[in-house]
Amino acid sequence: PVNARASRGSIAPQTADRDSGSVRADRDDAFYGLMDLAERLSQVQQTLFGKGEMLDDALIARLKMVFNRFRSGSGNDIVKTDLPDVVSLLGYVVVSQEDLNAVADQVTTYQELDFNEFLSFVERYAQAQFERYKVLFNQFDSDGSGEIEVDELRKLMSTIGFVVVRQMIEEALAVVDDGNGQLNFEEFIQFLTVYQHTEGFTRSQLAEMWKIYDGFVAETTKLNKGQGLLCKDLADCLVANFGLQSEHHAVRLGKRLTSGPNSDPTNGLSFPEFLIYCRRLREAELVDYKAEFHKHDQDGSGSINAAELGTMLTSLGYKPMRAVINEVLQEVDFEADCELDFEEFFHFMMVFRQRDGFTKKELDEYKLVFNKYDEDGSDSINVHELGDMLRYLGHSVGTDELYLLVAEVDVNRDGTLDCNEFLRLMRLHRESELSRYQEIFSNHAEGNELLAANFIFAAVQETVGEDTDVEHVKVATNGNTSKDVDFEDFVSLADLAHWSKVISLRRMAGFSPAEIKSLEEMFGHYDKDASGDIDAGEVQALLGDFGIPCNTREERQLALDQMQRSRVLAKEAGVERSKNTGKSMLTFWELVQLVRLVKTQRAKAKEERNRTIIESLHFSKQETDDFRSIFLSWAKGSVAGNSEGVRRVALNEIAEQREDNTDSLDDDDAGLTVPLFQKLLKTLGVTITQQNKQKIDDQVSRSVETTESGALSFVGFLQMMRWMLDSNFAGINGAAKKAVTIAADDYFSKSGR
């Protein structure tokens, strides 16, 4: 099993490069709280091939940690029925309950084991595993030479019961293989030691997992709520690492940890412990993959036809595209026979998930966009930079919705997005977009697998909007409407039309047609001669109307910098300046970009002020995100006591709402009226008496942030919640706890988990 010195309860040390945004694969074991690999290899050598003691201090400390996780309440024993979970947590392969019981019965005939008996059990079971490895190794040593080919490792490890990861095999071999392409039994045991040292994860994966883990721990430490990864956060941290498709396994593991008799809300998991749960989740996924694989391996040959991959991926909850499948298949099908054994299929799934279902070309394009707006190279963008990026990609999103989008994928809870988080956001959007395309396709194809050629134009037009210029559809369908198309070909046409529209609208800087009209009227007020541009004096007056002072040299330079930036942005959006336009002049489409810059600057200033207040309220990032979701749902009327909660934000729906509902150039703060706030409290089970109403009115008027209309702003809403929770206003703490319990029970009853 994995032997981690840091399992004595410490957590991995904080280092100066934690906030740099970089992911490093060259950190040593001590950084992660792992035992030094060289020491561990030496210990294994002495223990299994020499005369060393199997249970050294580090391993005993690790066993004590696991033992305490499974202790029965306040007692000092663990029960035999928990041994499969205990043994699995330690990294041993569980062959069967009968094998475990046979070893445990050698130690005691009772159903409980104290710690000393547990140590004896582990020694016996470890020796039994060692003997099993030797038997299986000899079975693969067909010529009796005492060595096996390196190429046979995958099948041998799979036979033993390990999750086989091709990249990790290569890393482990680099440590123990002498280059002759063969391993004797001693080298094989060393290979397994290296493989299990990081729970089967590669160094680059380890660095990514640490970054996410550290984000959770940093927030816990900042709020003084405990140490390590809090048990209640395990499920979220696992989902952050493995994606939403793994949520059911993550929630199951998290629930078992938090519902145990010795669950400590403040004593969290060290990074080595977290790695163990990551391994267990991957093992659970392996079971799912095997079940799906065998379902399609109807002839029992041990392989499946590559043509069946699309169906299998759909069964596993993905929306696979043919181009992605073919690209990944070329990498993992070493025999190039379009047949995959299970190890190849598992490798396929790992590569597919690492790319979030995108092709290499799509990934490269998204990374270019990310780097374009990540100007300081920190591998992080804030909500306002995300807004700029999404506008560039054709999605106009308000500040409130941007925060909701960030909350969905901000896996390390730092309030920004790194490139991987941004890609995950794009994946969520793509899934939503494909679902919309599928609905349009099915309607026009009338349930058939092919869309008739004469319906293609209308169907593509619907994907970009009925009021969209038909020229975009013509660009997409030119020469492609002579024959029927399947869904994937239809998606390609819809994407072409979408990007044609996006490029043409970039000059609008995310403003709706109604907003552009207002800007045209404003521009016309200054463009007296209708020349299409305004001179320096008129520009200064316009800037003054926008609240941009130009009195000092510094203020004038800042204004000039913004104007120059607006010219660059207009040119990038495809707007060419007339040769007759002077350098100090400003054209209309440059004004549009300037207004966007001003709005973003104002939003940043306001959010910075709000951030300072929010931090003083000492809510966690998750709590703040949850409160924001609830607040916006009520303030914007998207729910009225909806017990289902808030659904995922869809970029195309946001854009449609903004086009339909706004003709103002200023983003109004969402506000929650006091009566609506009281109604929200009632849905939590809080009783609002006349006296309570008066207390709420007094608090709102006295010390919380409100909008111009007197409604609660989001910051004001948080201030009210802090006041209520601290004072247990009308028993809100008990009501909230009950609501959380009901919601959790409802989740598990619906999902059958």
C-alpha positions in Angstrom: 0.0 0.0 0.0 0.9 3.6 -0.3 3.1 4.6 2.6 2.9 8.4 3.2 5.0 10.0 5.9 2.7 13.1 5.9 -0.2 10.9 6.9 0.5 11.7 10.5 -2.1 14.4 10.2 0.0 17.2 8.6 -1.1 18.9 5.5 1.2 19.8 2.6 3.1 23.0 3.1 2.1 26.3 1.6 4.7 27.7 -0.8 5.3 31.0 -2.4 4.3 29.8 -5.9 0.8 28.8 -4.8 -0.8 31.9 -6.2 1.3 32.2 -9.3 -1.2 30.2 -11.3 1.5 27.9 -12.6 1.1 24.2 -12.5 4.5 22.5 -11.8 5.2 18.8 -12.3 8.7 19.0 -10.8 7.9 19.4 -7.1 9.4 16.9 -4.7 7.5 14.5 -2.5 8.0 16.6 0.6 6.0 19.4 -1.0 3.0 17.1 -1.3 3.5 15.6 2.1 4.5 12.2 0.7 7.3 10.0 1.9 10.5 10.3 -0.1 10.3 7.8 -2.9 13.9 6.7 -2.5 13.3 6.0 1.2 10.2 4.1 0.3 11.8 1.9 -2.3 14.6 1.1 0.2 12.0 0.2 2.8 10.1 -2.1 0.4 13.4 -3.8 -0.6 14.3 -4.5 3.1 10.8 -5.5 4.1 9.9 -7.9 1.3 13.4 -9.0 0.1 15.4 -8.6 3.2 14.9 -8.8 7.0 13.4 -5.3 7.7 10.3 -4.7 9.8 7.2 -4.3 7.7 5.5 -1.8 10.0 7.8 1.2 10.4 6.8 4.4 12.3 5.5 6.1 9.1 3.3 3.2 8.1 2.0 2.8 11.7 1.1 6.5 11.8 -0.8 6.1 8.5 -2.6 3.0 9.7 -3.6 4.8 12.9 -5.1 7.6 10.7 -7.2 5.2 8.7 -8.1 3.2 11.8 -9.5 6.3 13.4 -11.6 7.1 10.4 -13.4 3.8 10.9 -13.5 3.6 14.7 -17.0 2.7 16.0 -18.1 5.9 17.6 -16.3 6.5 20.9 -14.9 3.0 20.9 -11.5 1.7 20.1 -12.4 -1.0 17.6 -13.3 -1.3 13.9 -15.7 -4.0 12.6 -14.8 -6.6 10.1 -17.6 -5.5 7.7 -15.7 -2.3 7.2 -12.5 -4.1 6.2 -13.1 -3.9 2.4 -13.3 -0.1 2.7 -10.3 0.1 5.1 -8.1 -2.1 2.9 -9.1 -0.2 -0.2 -8.3 3.1 1.4 -4.9 1.7 2.3 -4.2 0.9 -1.4 -4.5 -2.8 -1.3 -6.4 -4.7 -3.9 -9.5 -6.3 -2.4 -10.0 -9.7 -4.0 -13.1 -10.7 -2.0 -14.8 -10.4 1.3 -14.0 -14.0 2.0 -10.3 -13.5 1.6 -10.4 -10.6 4.0 -12.4 -12.5 6.6 -10.0 -15.5 6.3 -7.0 -13.3 7.2 -9.0 -11.4 9.9 -10.2 -14.6 11.5 -6.5 -15.7 11.9 -6.1 -12.6 14.2 -9.4 -12.8 16.1 -12.7 -14.7 16.0 -14.6 -11.7 17.2 -16.3 -9.2 14.8 -14.2 -6.3 16.1 -10.5 -5.5 15.9 -8.6 -3.2 18.2 -5.6 -1.3 16.8 -3.0 -3.9 17.7 -5.1 -6.6 16.1 -5.6 -4.3 13.1 -1.8 -4.0 12.8 -1.5 -7.8 12.8 -4.2 -8.1 10.2 -2.4 -5.6 7.9 0.9 -7.5 8.2 -0.8 -10.8 7.3 -2.8 -9.3 4.4 0.2 -7.5 3.0 2.1 -10.8 3.0 -0.8 -12.6 1.3 -1.0 -9.9 -1.4 2.8 -10.3 -1.9 2.4 -14.0 -2.5 -0.6 -13.4 -4.8 1.6 -11.0 -6.9 4.3 -13.7 -7.1 1.8 -16.3 -8.4 0.4 -13.9 -11.0 3.8 -12.8 -12.1 4.9 -16.4 -12.6 1.8 -17.0 -14.7 2.8 -14.2 -17.1 6.4 -15.5 -17.1 5.5 -18.1 -19.7 9.1 -19.2 -20.5 10.1 -19.5 -16.9 13.0 -17.1 -17.3 12.1 -15.2 -14.1 11.3 -12.0 -16.2 8.4 -10.6 -18.0 8.3 -8.3 -21.0 7.5 -4.6 -20.2 4.8 -4.8 -22.8 2.9 -7.3 -20.6 2.7 -4.9 -17.7 -0.7 -3.5 -18.7 -2.4 -6.9 -18.7 -0.7 -8.1 -15.5 -1.7 -5.0 -13.6 -5.2 -5.2 -14.9 -5.4 -8.9 -13.8 -4.2 -7.9 -10.3 -6.9 -5.2 -10.1 -5.1 -1.9 -10.6 -6.4 1.1 -12.6 -4.0 1.1 -15.6 -2.8 4.5 -16.7 -0.4 4.4 -19.6 1.4 7.6 -18.8 1.9 6.5 -15.2 3.3 3.2 -16.4 5.9 5.2 -18.4 6.8 7.3 -15.4 7.2 4.3 -13.1 9.3 2.4 -15.6 11.6 5.4 -16.0 12.5 4.9 -12.3 13.0 1.1 -12.1 13.6 -0.2 -15.7 17.3 -0.7 -16.6 16.4 -0.4 -20.3 16.5 -4.1 -21.3 12.7 -4.1 -21.7 12.2 -6.8 -19.1 11.4 -6.9 -15.4 12.2 -9.6 -12.8 9.9 -10.0 -9.8 11.9 -7.7 -7.6 11.9 -5.0 -10.2 8.1 -5.6 -10.7 7.5 -5.0 -7.0 9.6 -1.8 -7.2 7.6 -0.8 -10.2 4.3 -1.2 -8.3 5.8 0.8 -5.4 6.5 3.7 -7.7 3.1 3.4 -9.3 1.2 3.4 -6.0 3.4 6.1 -4.5 1.1 8.8 -5.9 -2.0 6.6 -6.0 -1.5 5.9 -9.7 -1.5 9.6 -10.8 1.2 11.2 -12.9 3.3 14.0 -11.7 1.5 16.5 -14.0 -1.9 15.2 -12.7 -0.6 15.6 -9.1 0.3 19.2 -9.7 -3.2 20.0 -11.1 -4.9 18.1 -8.2 -2.7 20.0 -5.7 -3.7 23.3 -7.2 -7.4 22.5 -6.7 -6.9 21.0 -3.2 -4.9 24.0 -2.2 -7.6 26.4 -3.2 -10.1 24.7 -0.9 -7.6 24.6 2.0 -6.5 28.2 1.5 -10.1 29.4 2.0 -10.6 27.1 5.0 -7.5 28.6 6.6 -8.4 32.1 5.7 -11.8 31.8 7.4 -10.3 29.9 10.4 -12.7 27.0 9.9 -10.2 24.2 10.4 -7.2 22.6 8.7 -6.8 20.5 5.6 -9.6 19.8 3.2 -12.8 19.8 5.3 -14.7 16.5 5.0 -17.8 18.4 3.9 -15.8 19.8 0.9 -14.5 16.4 -0.3 -17.3 15.9 -2.8 -16.9 19.4 -4.3 -13.1 19.0 -4.5 -13.5 15.6 -6.3 -16.0 17.0 -8.8 -13.6 19.9 -9.4 -10.9 17.4 -10.3 -12.9 14.9 -12.3 -15.8 16.8 -13.7 -19.6 16.7 -13.4 -19.9 13.3 -14.8 -18.2 12.0 -11.6 -20.6 13.8 -9.3 -22.6 10.7 -8.2 -19.4 8.9 -7.1 -18.0 12.1 -5.5 -21.2 12.7 -3.5 -21.3 9.0 -2.4 -17.7 9.2 -1.1 -18.3 12.5 0.6 -21.4 11.3 2.3 -19.7 8.2 3.7 -16.9 10.3 5.0 -19.1 13.0 6.7 -21.6 10.5 8.1 -19.0 8.4 9.8 -19.1 8.2 13.6 -15.7 9.9 13.8 -16.2 12.7 11.3 -14.6 15.8 12.5 -15.9 19.0 10.9 -12.6 20.9 11.5 -9.9 18.2 11.1 -9.8 17.8 7.3 -7.9 15.6 4.9 -4.2 16.0 4.2 -3.2 16.0 0.5 -2.1 12.3 0.6 -5.5 11.4 2.1 -7.2 13.4 -0.6 -5.2 11.5 -3.2 -6.6 8.2 -1.8 -10.1 9.4 -2.3 -9.2 10.5 -5.8 -8.0 7.0 -6.5 -11.1 5.5 -5.0 -13.3 7.6 -7.3 -11.3 6.6 -10.3 -11.7 2.9 -9.3 -15.4 3.5 -9.0 -15.4 4.9 -12.5 -13.4 1.9 -13.7 -16.3 -0.3 -12.5 -18.7 1.8 -14.5 -16.5 1.7 -17.6 -16.1 -2.1 -17.3 -19.9 -2.6 -17.1 -20.5 -0.4 -20.1 -17.6 -2.1 -22.0 -18.9 -5.6 -21.3 -22.4 -4.6 -22.3 -21.1 -3.8 -25.8 -18.7 -6.7 -25.9 -21.5 -9.1 -26.8 -19.3 -11.9 -28.3 -17.1 -11.9 -25.2 -14.0 -11.3 -27.3 -12.6 -8.8 -24.8 -12.7 -6.0 -27.4 -15.2 -3.6 -28.9 -15.6 -2.1 -32.3 -14.6 1.6 -32.5 -17.9 2.3 -34.3 -19.7 1.7 -31.0 -17.8 4.3 -29.1 -20.3 7.1 -29.7 -23.1 5.0 -28.3 -21.0 4.1 -25.2 -20.0 7.7 -24.6 -23.7 8.7 -24.8 -24.6 6.0 -22.2 -21.9 7.4 -19.9 -23.4 10.9 -20.1 -21.4 12.6 -22.8 -22.3 14.3 -26.1 -19.5 13.0 -28.3 -18.8 14.4 -31.7 -17.4 12.2 -34.5 -14.3 14.3 -35.1 -13.3 14.1 -31.5 -13.8 10.4 -31.3 -11.7 9.8 -34.5 -8.9 12.0 -33.3 -8.6 10.4 -29.9 -9.0 6.9 -31.4 -6.0 7.4 -33.6 -3.9 8.0 -30.5 -5.0 5.1 -28.4 -5.6 2.3 -30.9 -2.0 1.1 -31.1 -2.8 -1.8 -33.4 -4.8 0.5 -35.7 -7.4 -2.2 -36.2 -10.4 -0.1 -34.9 -10.8 -2.6 -32.1 -10.2 -1.6 -28.5 -9.5 -3.9 -25.6 -10.5 -2.6 -22.2 -7.2 -0.9 -21.4 -7.3 0.9 -24.7 -10.9 2.0 -24.0 -9.9 3.3 -20.5 -7.1 5.2 -22.0 -9.5 6.6 -24.6 -11.7 7.8 -21.9 -8.9 9.5 -20.0 -7.7 11.4 -23.2 -11.3 12.3 -24.1 -12.0 13.8 -20.7 -8.6 15.6 -20.5 -9.7 17.5 -23.6 -13.2 18.2 -22.4 -14.6 16.7 -25.5 -12.9 19.2 -27.9 -10.6 18.5 -30.8 -7.0 19.6 -30.5 -7.7 22.4 -33.0 -10.7 23.6 -30.9 -8.6 23.5 -27.7 -5.8 25.5 -29.3 -8.3 28.2 -30.5 -9.8 28.5 -27.0 -6.3 28.7 -25.4 -5.4 31.5 -27.9 -8.5 33.4 -26.8 -7.6 32.9 -23.1 -4.0 34.0 -23.6 -5.2 37.1 -25.5 -7.1 38.3 -22.4 -4.6 36.9 -19.8 -2.3 39.9 -20.5 0.0 39.3 -17.5 0.4 35.6 -18.2 -0.8 34.6 -14.7 -3.1 31.9 -16.0 -6.0 33.6 -14.4 -8.7 36.0 -15.5 -11.3 37.8 -13.4 -15.0 38.2 -14.1 -14.5 41.4 -16.2 -11.9 39.8 -18.4 -14.2 36.8 -18.8 -16.9 39.3 -19.9 -14.5 40.6 -22.6 -13.6 37.1 -23.7 -17.2 36.0 -24.0 -18.1 39.1 -26.0 -15.3 38.3 -28.3 -16.8 34.8 -28.7 -20.2 36.2 -29.4 -21.9 36.1 -25.9 -22.9 39.3 -24.2 -23.2 38.6 -20.5 -24.0 41.0 -17.6 -21.8 41.2 -14.5 -24.3 39.3 -12.3 -24.5 36.4 -14.7 -20.7 36.4 -15.0 -20.3 35.7 -11.3 -22.7 32.8 -11.7 -20.7 31.4 -14.6 -17.5 31.7 -12.7 -19.0 30.0 -9.7 -19.9 27.0 -11.8 -16.4 26.2 -12.8 -14.1 28.0 -10.3 -12.9 24.7 -8.9 -10.2 26.1 -6.6 -12.5 28.9 -5.3 -10.1 31.8 -5.9 -12.7 33.9 -7.7 -10.9 33.8 -11.0 -10.6 31.3 -13.8 -7.5 29.5 -15.0 -7.3 28.1 -18.6 -8.6 24.7 -17.5 -11.6 26.2 -15.7 -12.3 28.4 -18.8 -12.3 25.3 -21.0 -14.7 23.6 -18.6 -17.0 26.6 -18.9 -16.8 26.3 -22.7 -17.6 22.6 -22.4 -20.7 23.3 -20.4 -21.8 25.9 -22.9 -21.1 23.5 -25.8 -23.2 20.8 -24.1 -26.1 23.3 -23.8 -25.6 24.4 -27.4 -25.5 20.9 -28.8 -28.8 20.1 -26.9 -30.4 23.2 -28.6 -29.0 22.1 -32.0 -30.4 18.6 -31.4 -33.9 19.9 -30.7 -33.8 22.1 -33.8 -32.5 19.2 -35.9 -35.1 16.8 -34.6 -38.0 19.2 -35.3 -36.9 19.9 -38.9 -36.0 16.2 -39.5 -39.3 15.1 -38.0 -37.5 12.4 -36.0 -35.5 11.0 -38.8 -31.7 10.4 -38.7 -31.1 12.6 -41.7 -32.3 16.2 -42.3 -33.7 16.6 -45.8 -31.7 19.0 -48.0 -34.6 21.4 -48.6 -34.9 22.0 -44.8 -31.2 22.6 -44.1 -31.3 26.4 -44.7 -34.3 27.0 -42.4 -32.9 24.8 -39.7 -29.5 26.6 -39.7 -31.3 29.9 -39.7 -33.1 28.9 -36.5 -29.8 28.1 -34.8 -28.5 31.7 -35.2 -31.9 33.4 -34.7 -34.8 34.1 -37.1 -34.0 37.8 -37.1 -30.3 37.3 -38.0 -29.1 38.4 -41.4 -29.5 35.5 -43.9 -26.1 36.2 -45.3 -24.6 34.3 -42.4 -26.6 31.3 -43.2 -25.7 31.6 -46.9 -22.0 31.7 -46.0 -22.5 28.4 -44.0 -24.7 26.5 -46.4 -23.0 27.6 -49.7 -22.7 24.4 -51.7 -23.9 22.2 -48.7 -27.6 21.9 -49.4 -27.6 19.5 -52.2 -28.0 16.3 -50.1 -29.4 15.3 -46.8 -27.2 15.7 -43.7 -26.9 13.9 -40.4 -26.8 15.7 -37.0 -23.0 16.1 -36.9 -22.9 17.6 -40.4 -25.7 19.9 -39.4 -23.7 21.0 -36.3 -20.8 21.9 -38.6 -23.1 24.1 -40.7 -24.6 25.7 -37.6 -21.2 26.5 -36.2 -20.1 28.2 -39.5 -23.2 30.4 -39.4 -22.6 31.2 -35.8 -19.0 32.3 -36.3 -20.0 34.4 -39.4 -22.5 36.2 -37.2 -20.1 36.6 -34.3 -17.4 38.2 -36.4 -19.8 40.6 -37.9 -21.1 41.7 -34.5 -17.8 42.2 -32.8 -17.9 45.9 -33.7 -21.0 46.2 -31.4 -18.8 45.3 -28.3 -21.6 43.2 -26.8 -24.2 46.0 -26.9 -27.7 45.1 -28.1 -29.3 46.8 -31.1 -31.3 49.0 -28.8 -28.1 50.1 -27.0 -26.4 50.8 -30.3 -29.3 53.0 -31.3 -28.9 55.0 -28.1 -25.2 55.4 -28.8 -25.9 56.6 -32.4 -28.1 59.3 -31.0 -25.4 60.3 -28.5 -22.8 60.4 -31.2 -25.0 62.4 -33.5 -25.4 65.0 -30.8 -21.6 65.7 -31.1 -21.2 65.0 -34.8 -22.8 68.2 -35.9 -21.6 67.9 -39.5 -22.6 64.3 -39.9 -19.1 63.5 -41.0 -19.0 60.2 -39.1 -16.3 61.3 -36.7 -15.9 63.9 -34.0 -12.9 66.2 -33.3 -10.7 66.5 -30.1 -12.8 69.3 -28.5 -16.1 67.3 -29.0 -14.4 64.2 -27.7 -13.4 65.9 -24.5 -17.0 67.1 -24.0 -18.3 63.6 -24.7 -15.8 62.2 -22.1 -17.0 64.7 -19.6 -20.6 63.5 -20.1 -19.4 60.0 -19.4 -17.9 61.2 -16.1 -14.3 60.9 -17.3 -12.4 64.0 -16.1 -9.7 65.6 -18.3 -8.5 68.3 -16.0 -5.0 67.2 -15.0 -2.2 65.9 -17.2 -2.6 62.4 -15.8 -6.4 62.4 -16.4 -5.9 63.6 -20.0 -3.2 60.9 -20.6 -5.5 58.2 -19.2 -8.3 59.4 -21.5 -6.0 59.4 -24.5 -4.9 55.8 -23.6 -8.5 54.7 -23.5 -9.2 56.3 -26.8 -6.2 54.6 -28.4 -7.3 51.3 -26.9 -10.7 51.8 -28.4 -9.2 52.4 -31.9 -7.2 49.1 -31.6 -10.3 47.2 -30.5 -12.4 48.7 -33.3 -9.8 47.6 -35.8 -9.6 44.1 -34.4 -13.4 44.0 -34.8 -13.0 44.6 -38.5 -13.6 48.4 -38.6 -11.3 50.2 -41.0 -10.5 53.9 -40.5 -10.9 56.3 -43.4 -7.6 57.8 -44.5 -9.2 61.2 -44.1 -9.9 60.6 -40.4 -7.4 62.6 -38.3 -5.5 60.9 -35.5 -7.3 62.9 -32.8 -10.7 62.1 -34.3 -13.0 59.4 -33.0 -15.4 57.4 -35.2 -18.7 56.0 -34.2 -17.5 52.4 -33.9 -14.5 53.5 -31.9 -16.9 55.3 -29.6 -18.8 52.0 -29.1 -15.5 50.4 -28.0 -14.7 53.4 -25.7 -18.1 53.1 -24.0 -17.4 49.4 -23.4 -14.1 50.3 -21.8 -15.7 52.9 -19.6 -18.4 50.6 -18.5 -15.9 47.8 -17.6 -13.8 50.3 -15.7 -16.7 51.5 -13.7 -17.8 47.9 -13.0 -14.3 47.0 -11.8 -14.3 50.0 -9.4 -17.7 49.1 -8.0 -16.8 45.4 -7.6 -13.6 46.2 -5.8 -15.5 48.3 -3.3 -18.1 45.4 -2.9 -15.3 42.9 -2.5 -13.9 44.7 0.4 -17.3 44.7 2.2 -18.0 41.1 1.3 -14.6 39.9 2.7 -15.5 41.7 6.0 -18.6 39.5 6.3 -16.5 36.3 6.5 -18.6 34.1 4.2 -16.7 31.4 2.3 -16.5 31.6 -1.5 -19.0 28.7 -1.8 -21.4 30.4 0.6 -21.1 33.7 -1.2 -21.8 32.0 -4.6 -24.8 30.2 -3.2 -26.2 33.4 -1.7 -25.6 35.2 -5.0 -27.5 32.5 -6.9 -30.4 32.7 -4.5 -30.4 36.5 -4.5 -30.4 36.8 -8.3 -33.1 34.2 -8.7 -35.4 36.2 -6.5 -34.3 39.7 -7.5 -34.7 39.0 -11.2 -37.9 37.0 -10.8 -36.6 33.7 -12.2 -37.9 31.8 -9.2 -40.6 32.4 -6.7 -39.9 29.9 -4.0 -38.7 27.3 -6.5 -37.5 24.3 -4.5 -35.6 22.9 -7.4 -32.9 25.6 -7.0 -31.3 27.6 -9.8 -30.5 25.9 -13.1 -27.3 26.3 -15.0 -26.7 29.6 -16.7 -27.0 29.2 -20.5 -25.0 31.7 -22.6 -27.4 31.8 -25.5 -30.4 32.5 -23.2 -28.5 35.3 -21.5 -27.8 36.9 -24.8 -31.4 36.7 -25.9 -32.7 38.2 -22.6 -30.2 41.1 -22.9 -31.3 41.8 -26.5 -35.0 41.8 -25.6 -34.9 43.6 -22.2 -32.5 46.5 -22.4 -32.1 49.8 -24.0 -30.1 51.4 -21.2 -26.4 52.0 -21.4 -25.9 51.6 -17.7 -26.1 48.2 -15.9 -28.7 48.6 -13.1 -27.9 46.8 -9.9 -30.3 43.9 -9.2 -32.4 44.7 -6.2 -34.4 42.7 -3.8 -37.3 44.6 -2.2 -37.9 44.1 1.5 -41.3 42.4 1.0 -39.7 39.9 -1.4 -36.8 39.4 1.0 -39.3 38.5 3.7 -41.0 36.1 1.4 -37.7 34.4 0.7 -37.1 34.0 4.4 -40.5 32.4 4.8 -39.5 29.7 2.2 -36.6 28.8 4.6 -39.2 28.2 7.4 -38.5 31.5 9.2 -41.6 33.0 10.9 -42.0 36.7 10.1 -44.0 38.4 12.8 -44.9 42.0 12.9 -42.1 42.6 15.3 -39.7 40.8 13.0 -40.8 42.9 10.1 -40.0 46.1 12.1 -36.5 44.7 13.0 -35.8 44.0 9.3 -37.0 47.5 8.2 -34.8 49.1 10.9 -31.7 47.1 9.9 -32.2 47.9 6.2 -32.6 51.6 6.8 -29.7 51.8 9.2 -26.7 49.8 8.1 -27.0 47.9 4.8 -26.3 48.6 1.1 -29.3 49.4 -1.0 -29.9 50.3 -4.7 -31.1 53.7 -5.8 -34.7 52.5 -5.5 -34.2 51.4 -1.9 -34.1 47.7 -2.6 -31.4 45.4 -1.1 -28.3 45.2 -3.3 -26.4 41.9 -3.3 -24.0 43.3 -0.8 -26.9 44.5 1.3 -28.5 41.0 1.1 -25.2 39.5 2.4 -25.1 42.0 5.2 -28.6 41.1 6.2 -27.8 37.4 6.1 -24.7 38.0 8.3 -26.7 39.9 10.8 -29.5 37.3 10.9 -27.1 34.3 11.2 -25.0 36.0 13.9 -28.1 36.9 15.9 -30.0 33.8 15.0 -32.9 36.0 13.9 -36.2 34.3 14.3 -34.4 30.9 14.7 -33.0 31.2 11.2 -30.0 28.9 11.9 -32.2 26.0 12.9 -34.5 26.6 9.9 -31.5 26.8 7.5 -30.0 23.6 8.8 -33.3 21.8 8.4 -33.6 23.0 4.9 -30.1 21.7 4.0 -30.9 18.3 5.5 -34.2 18.1 3.5 -32.4 19.1 0.3 -29.6 16.5 0.9 -32.1 13.7 1.6 -34.2 14.7 -1.4 -31.0 14.5 -3.6 -30.2 11.0 -2.5 -33.8 9.8 -2.7 -34.2 11.0 -6.3 -30.8 9.7 -7.4 -31.1 6.4 -5.6 -27.6 6.8 -4.1 
